[in-house]
Amino acid sequence: MNKKSITDVDVNGKRVLVRVDFNVPMKDGKITDENRIMGALPTIKYLMEHNAKVVLCSQAVEALPAEEQAKATAEYIEKAKGDAKKFTLKPVADRLNQLLDNKVTFASDVVGPDAEKKVAALKEGECVLLENLRFYAGEEGRDPEFCKKLASYCDIYVNDAFGTAHRSHASTAAIVEQGFVKTAVCGFLIQKELEVMADSLDHPVRPFVAVLGGAKVADKLNVISNLLNKCDTLIIGGGMAYTFVKALGYEIGKSLCDDEKIGYCKDMMQKAKDMGKKLLLPVDAVIAKDFPNPIDAPIEVKTVAIDKIPADMEALDIGEASRKLFADAIKGAKTVVWNGPMGVFENPTLAKGTIAVAQAMAEAKDATTIIGGGDSAAAVQQLGFADKMTHISTGGGASLELMEGKVLPGIACLNDKD
């Protein structure tokens, strides 16, 4: 994807609005994981060091209590503004100040008097973080007046929030699509996603192996079909594999299954055969009577051949033979893209399949190894393989849509290179 980045434009003395992803988890007003903040720092520092006047904006949901996240629509948060402690980005501004030599101010609104005042007062090399965009229904509603107001803060728009690039909100796309900003480029995070992930999908060094896991076939219908067009070998594990296994006519017991997608699985297996592609499924499974509760609780398991799963048992990980089959395919690849764990990796007894895939990717010689965000990224981080990978995507949903071959609004709206 041939998009301009911040190094392609002159930011000296310019007001630059940067869409970042500061949707960081918090507990009692304290940030518990600052990876997303650290990921945005290179772009922010570059702009400040090149004398830009930097305006940062972001949504935040993870600061909400878990039971409220599901209800966290813009309208819900609009009603809850009075309880700002649940939603505010102020702790992020405080952390940024520690990292950026106290050159960051915080605006208590987005399109109100405090933001206007603090943006107007910005000096070159300084930065202001606006309050949570989700306080405003106009953000998700793509309201033209809201877009116009955001645009009034900048000469240049920068999107560096890959995790939200698949969403067509005011701050991710509409501000440009509606013509309020003419100069729109990507930051270093999105630039890396495009240079590594997008280019590897479009122009892979072969052999190209794609690995898909996770729970449901329905979540990855278009991903499976699109990757079959691109890769040489498609490996399918995780809960989604058992719909394919059932499509082969085997008993899968209480294992996860999308019964409505059995026909689709048959079609995909036939498509792979017709195209001369390898589609690898588990040949054995680690099974148990019930899903562990809590998820990391001790559990009694055994391994059986994939066609020998008892009716009263559930497959929760791939077995040793499958681990070797998948690892051998991965180690021989030059490009590997992985999205979705092989089993219930949060449980030590059921993490061996996911560990085997991560280990094989770490040992794939001279290969480009890409983790497609979401649970795969969490697993790789948790299992200690993060530093062995070429690239770990910062966006689960955006990565999946990229794998589907979809156009991401937050990237499509950016200026093309000449």
Secondary structure as GFF3:
##gff-version 3
##sequence-region A 1 418
A	DSSP	three_ten_helix	6	8	.	.	.	ID=ss1
A	DSSP	beta_strand	15	19	.	.	.	ID=ss2
A	DSSP	beta_strand	26	27	.	.	.	ID=ss3
A	DSSP	beta_strand	30	31	.	.	.	ID=ss4
A	DSSP	alpha_helix	35	49	.	.	.	ID=ss5
A	DSSP	beta_strand	53	57	.	.	.	ID=ss6
A	DSSP	alpha_helix	66	69	.	.	.	ID=ss7
A	DSSP	alpha_helix	74	79	.	.	.	ID=ss8
A	DSSP	three_ten_helix	84	86	.	.	.	ID=ss9
A	DSSP	alpha_helix	90	99	.	.	.	ID=ss10
A	DSSP	beta_strand	104	106	.	.	.	ID=ss11
A	DSSP	alpha_helix	113	120	.	.	.	ID=ss12
A	DSSP	beta_strand	127	129	.	.	.	ID=ss13
A	DSSP	three_ten_helix	133	135	.	.	.	ID=ss14
A	DSSP	alpha_helix	137	141	.	.	.	ID=ss15
A	DSSP	alpha_helix	144	151	.	.	.	ID=ss16
A	DSSP	beta_strand	156	159	.	.	.	ID=ss17
A	DSSP	three_ten_helix	162	164	.	.	.	ID=ss18
A	DSSP	pi_helix	170	174	.	.	.	ID=ss19
A	DSSP	alpha_helix	175	177	.	.	.	ID=ss20
A	DSSP	beta_strand	184	186	.	.	.	ID=ss21
A	DSSP	alpha_helix	188	192	.	.	.	ID=ss22
A	DSSP	pi_helix	193	198	.	.	.	ID=ss23
A	DSSP	alpha_helix	199	202	.	.	.	ID=ss24
A	DSSP	beta_strand	208	212	.	.	.	ID=ss25
A	DSSP	three_ten_helix	217	220	.	.	.	ID=ss26
A	DSSP	alpha_helix	221	230	.	.	.	ID=ss27
A	DSSP	beta_strand	233	236	.	.	.	ID=ss28
A	DSSP	alpha_helix	241	247	.	.	.	ID=ss29
A	DSSP	three_ten_helix	259	261	.	.	.	ID=ss30
A	DSSP	alpha_helix	262	275	.	.	.	ID=ss31
A	DSSP	beta_strand	278	280	.	.	.	ID=ss32
A	DSSP	beta_strand	284	288	.	.	.	ID=ss33
A	DSSP	beta_strand	302	305	.	.	.	ID=ss34
A	DSSP	beta_strand	314	318	.	.	.	ID=ss35
A	DSSP	alpha_helix	320	331	.	.	.	ID=ss36
A	DSSP	beta_strand	335	339	.	.	.	ID=ss37
A	DSSP	three_ten_helix	348	350	.	.	.	ID=ss38
A	DSSP	alpha_helix	352	363	.	.	.	ID=ss39
A	DSSP	beta_strand	368	371	.	.	.	ID=ss40
A	DSSP	alpha_helix	374	383	.	.	.	ID=ss41
A	DSSP	three_ten_helix	386	388	.	.	.	ID=ss42
A	DSSP	beta_strand	391	392	.	.	.	ID=ss43
A	DSSP	alpha_helix	396	404	.	.	.	ID=ss44
A	DSSP	alpha_helix	409	412	.	.	.	ID=ss45
###
